[in-house]
Amino acid sequence: MNDGWPVERGAASFESGFDSALAPWRSEGAPVSILYSGGVDSGLLAWELRHRRGTRLFTIGRGSSSDLEAGERSSATIGLPWSGYAVPRDVLELVDARIASETEGLPGVLRSVFVCLAVAIERAPEGELLCGQGADELFLGYAHYAGLDPARAAARADQDLDRLLTADWPRTVRIASLFGRRIHAPWLSPEFVSAARAVSLDERLPGTSPKRYWRSFARRRGLPEEIAGRPKRALQYGTGLDPWIRRGTGARS
């Protein structure tokens, strides 16, 4: 395995899929808000769209959460306008109740993710919303891939992507519609999914770090190291909201 960017025919194909995923968002148009954590997935979106007028970054969190701090700090590096929202407990409770029909019966961890997403969607500045969903499934970014042999990792990645495409992402879109918003995930565009899955599994295995291939690609595109190399923290933990959601907002699991 190689921690550097591979010099192979597949690299050109991957870049083509990447460019296709971003093409609809590069042209000038309505305002766009990127749901931004300061990590590589949303960071690469921000970096690639930094010259597009009307693009801004938006981060939520509890007090001085790691996502709020990283979002504000790295937005200056990217050069896009940024706003953060320190989530009050009463707002979290209202949003939690409003999306109850979508989260009823979900495991606690997954429910926590959707409540955080819903707050970000509801409070984001006007315009279309973009997010970095899909990269963890395509580039094996979750902790549960660590230590798996290639066959088991491939099977788990297929399961994770199928769940995202058939259940979790449609639920995200429905939640956005509850608030009158539209959300898009460029890393889930068919062209990008196909290009990412064409990258050999050996290159996509975690190796020395999660999403090794993806981070290497982001660095090659010029994404600053403080963003490309930022360790992954799940949304509910990076925002610091998970304890409130689990214990203090009428948890249903």
Secondary structure per residue as TSV (DSSP state, phi and psi in degrees):
chain	resnum	aa	ss	phi	psi
A	1	M	-	360.0	150.1
A	2	N	-	-123.6	124.5
A	3	D	S	-80.4	-10.2
A	4	G	S	-89.8	173.1
A	5	W	-	-69.8	128.2
A	6	P	-	-72.6	136.7
A	7	V	-	-95.8	95.0
A	8	E	S	-156.0	167.3
A	9	R	H	-60.5	-33.8
A	10	G	H	-63.9	-23.3
A	11	A	H	-64.6	-41.6
A	12	A	H	-65.9	-39.5
A	13	S	H	-64.7	-39.4
A	14	F	H	-66.4	-42.7
A	15	E	H	-62.7	-35.0
A	16	S	H	-64.5	-43.3
A	17	G	H	-65.2	-37.0
A	18	F	H	-63.0	-47.3
A	19	D	H	-63.9	-36.8
A	20	S	H	-64.6	-37.1
A	21	A	H	-64.8	-33.9
A	22	L	H	-94.0	-14.2
A	23	A	H	-53.1	-43.0
A	24	P	H	-64.7	-17.3
A	25	W	H	-106.8	-5.0
A	26	R	H	-79.7	-29.6
A	27	S	S	-74.5	153.6
A	28	E	S	-66.4	145.7
A	29	G	-	-177.0	-147.1
A	30	A	S	-65.5	159.2
A	31	P	-	-56.7	145.6
A	32	V	E	-129.0	130.5
A	33	S	E	-112.2	127.0
A	34	I	E	-96.3	123.3
A	35	L	E	-72.1	111.1
A	36	Y	-	-121.1	126.9
A	37	S	-	-106.7	-12.0
A	38	G	S	88.4	5.9
A	39	G	S	-99.6	-179.3
A	40	V	H	-66.9	-35.0
A	41	D	H	-68.7	-53.3
A	42	S	H	-77.0	-27.3
A	43	G	H	-64.7	-39.2
A	44	L	H	-69.5	-35.5
A	45	L	H	-57.6	-50.1
A	46	A	H	-61.1	-44.1
A	47	W	H	-61.6	-44.1
A	48	E	H	-71.2	-25.8
A	49	L	T	-105.6	14.5
A	50	R	T	-67.3	-20.7
A	51	H	T	-95.4	-0.9
A	52	R	S	-83.6	122.8
A	53	R	T	-65.1	141.7
A	54	G	T	90.2	4.7
A	55	T	E	-96.5	132.4
A	56	R	E	-140.8	163.8
A	57	L	E	-109.4	146.5
A	58	F	E	-141.7	131.4
A	59	T	E	-132.0	141.3
A	60	I	E	-115.9	162.7
A	61	G	E	176.8	175.9
A	62	R	S	-103.0	113.1
A	63	G	S	57.1	-126.7
A	64	S	S	-95.4	52.0
A	65	S	-	-65.1	160.9
A	66	S	H	-64.5	-34.8
A	67	D	H	-67.2	-43.2
A	68	L	H	-61.7	-43.7
A	69	E	H	-65.5	-45.8
A	70	A	H	-67.9	-37.8
A	71	G	H	-62.4	-48.0
A	72	E	H	-65.1	-44.8
A	73	R	H	-64.7	-48.2
A	74	S	H	-78.6	-19.9
A	75	S	H	-62.5	-34.3
A	76	A	H	-65.1	-35.9
A	77	T	H	-65.8	-41.2
A	78	I	H	-73.5	-36.1
A	79	G	T	90.2	25.2
A	80	L	-	-109.8	150.2
A	81	P	-	-63.1	141.9
A	82	W	E	-132.8	144.6
A	83	S	E	-136.9	145.0
A	84	G	E	-119.6	154.6
A	85	Y	E	-130.1	113.6
A	86	A	E	-81.2	112.6
A	87	V	-	-77.8	120.1
A	88	P	-	-76.9	154.5
A	89	R	H	-63.5	-36.3
A	90	D	H	-67.8	-34.6
A	91	V	H	-66.1	-41.5
A	92	L	H	-58.9	-42.5
A	93	E	H	-65.1	-41.2
A	94	L	H	-65.4	-43.3
A	95	V	H	-66.7	-41.9
A	96	D	H	-56.4	-44.8
A	97	A	H	-67.7	-37.3
A	98	R	H	-67.5	-30.6
A	99	I	T	-102.1	15.9
A	100	A	H	-56.6	-34.0
A	101	S	H	-64.9	-25.0
A	102	E	H	-91.1	-22.4
A	103	T	H	-107.5	-8.3
A	104	E	T	-55.8	126.9
A	105	G	T	85.3	-3.9
A	106	L	-	-74.2	150.9
A	107	P	-	-57.7	152.0
A	108	G	H	-54.5	-43.6
A	109	V	H	-63.1	-45.8
A	110	L	H	-68.4	-39.8
A	111	R	H	-60.5	-41.7
A	112	S	H	-60.0	-40.7
A	113	V	H	-59.5	-46.1
A	114	F	H	-70.5	-33.2
A	115	V	H	-65.3	-44.2
A	116	C	H	-61.3	-45.4
A	117	L	H	-59.3	-42.0
A	118	A	H	-63.5	-40.3
A	119	V	H	-62.3	-44.8
A	120	A	H	-61.8	-42.9
A	121	I	H	-64.0	-45.0
A	122	E	H	-68.2	-33.9
A	123	R	H	-99.3	-6.3
A	124	A	S	-65.6	152.1
A	125	P	-	-57.4	164.0
A	126	E	S	-61.6	158.7
A	127	G	S	112.3	-179.9
A	128	E	E	-67.6	149.3
A	129	L	E	-109.9	136.4
A	130	L	E	-119.8	145.7
A	131	C	-	-142.2	167.2
A	132	G	-	-96.9	19.3
A	133	Q	T	-63.0	145.3
A	134	G	T	113.1	-30.0
A	135	A	H	-66.0	-36.7
A	136	D	H	-65.2	-37.6
A	137	E	H	-73.7	-38.3
A	138	L	H	-77.2	-30.2
A	139	F	T	-118.1	21.7
A	140	L	T	54.2	56.2
A	141	G	-	-90.7	-11.0
A	142	Y	S	-79.8	154.7
A	143	A	G	-62.3	-28.4
A	144	H	G	-71.0	-5.2
A	145	Y	G	-84.0	-19.0
A	146	A	T	-61.4	130.1
A	147	G	T	83.3	-5.2
A	148	L	-	-76.7	142.2
A	149	D	-	-73.0	163.2
A	150	P	H	-53.6	-41.6
A	151	A	H	-64.8	-44.9
A	152	R	H	-69.3	-36.6
A	153	A	H	-64.5	-41.3
A	154	A	H	-63.6	-42.9
A	155	A	H	-64.9	-42.3
A	156	R	H	-67.3	-38.8
A	157	A	H	-63.5	-40.2
A	158	D	H	-62.3	-43.3
A	159	Q	H	-63.2	-44.8
A	160	D	H	-63.8	-43.4
A	161	L	H	-67.5	-40.4
A	162	D	H	-62.2	-41.8
A	163	R	H	-64.8	-39.8
A	164	L	I	-63.8	-46.5
A	165	L	I	-72.2	-33.0
A	166	T	I	-98.5	-20.8
A	167	A	I	-128.3	-58.8
A	168	D	I	-70.8	-43.0
A	169	W	H	-70.3	-44.8
A	170	P	H	-56.8	-36.4
A	171	R	H	-64.6	-40.5
A	172	T	H	-60.6	-43.4
A	173	V	H	-63.7	-40.5
A	174	R	H	-66.4	-39.6
A	175	I	H	-62.1	-43.9
A	176	A	H	-58.2	-41.1
A	177	S	H	-65.8	-28.0
A	178	L	H	-60.8	-28.2
A	179	F	T	-103.1	11.2
A	180	G	T	70.7	27.8
A	181	R	-	-118.0	161.4
A	182	R	-	-122.3	132.0
A	183	I	E	-123.7	145.3
A	184	H	E	-134.8	147.1
A	185	A	-	-125.4	94.4
A	186	P	G	-55.7	-31.9
A	187	W	G	-75.8	-0.1
A	188	L	G	-108.8	7.7
A	189	S	S	-64.2	145.2
A	190	P	H	-55.0	-39.0
A	191	E	H	-64.2	-41.5
A	192	F	H	-72.7	-41.9
A	193	V	H	-58.4	-44.9
A	194	S	H	-62.7	-43.2
A	195	A	H	-66.7	-39.6
A	196	A	H	-67.3	-41.8
A	197	R	H	-72.1	-17.1
A	198	A	H	-78.5	-16.3
A	199	V	S	-68.9	136.0
A	200	S	-	-58.3	144.1
A	201	L	H	-59.1	-35.4
A	202	D	H	-57.4	-38.7
A	203	E	H	-73.8	-27.2
A	204	R	H	-91.7	-10.3
A	205	L	S	-63.0	150.1
A	206	P	-	-55.0	-41.1
A	207	G	T	58.4	-126.0
A	208	T	T	-80.6	-14.0
A	209	S	S	-159.8	149.8
A	210	P	T	-59.2	143.4
A	211	K	T	55.5	42.8
A	212	R	H	-56.3	-47.8
A	213	Y	H	-63.6	-45.1
A	214	W	H	-63.9	-43.7
A	215	R	H	-65.5	-39.6
A	216	S	H	-63.5	-41.4
A	217	F	H	-63.2	-44.1
A	218	A	H	-60.2	-41.6
A	219	R	H	-63.0	-40.0
A	220	R	H	-63.5	-31.7
A	221	R	T	-77.9	-5.8
A	222	G	T	101.0	2.0
A	223	L	-	-61.0	125.9
A	224	P	-	-57.1	147.8
A	225	E	H	-60.4	-34.1
A	226	E	H	-61.3	-22.5
A	227	I	H	-98.3	-48.5
A	228	A	H	-59.8	-34.9
A	229	G	T	-100.9	3.1
A	230	R	-	-63.6	127.1
A	231	P	-	-59.4	143.0
A	232	K	-	-70.1	136.3
A	233	R	-	-131.8	128.1
A	234	A	-	-57.4	150.9
A	235	L	H	-52.4	-45.9
A	236	Q	H	-67.3	-24.2
A	237	Y	H	-91.3	-41.2
A	238	G	H	-62.4	-31.9
A	239	T	T	-82.3	-15.0
A	240	G	T	74.3	13.1
A	241	L	-	-93.5	-13.1
A	242	D	H	-56.1	-44.1
A	243	P	H	-59.4	-40.3
A	244	W	I	-63.5	-43.6
A	245	I	I	-66.6	-42.7
A	246	R	I	-71.8	-40.0
A	247	R	I	-110.9	-24.4
A	248	G	I	-119.6	7.6
A	249	T	S	-124.7	35.1
A	250	G	-	70.2	46.4
A	251	A	-	-53.4	140.2
A	252	R	-	-111.2	20.4
A	253	S	-	-139.6	360.0
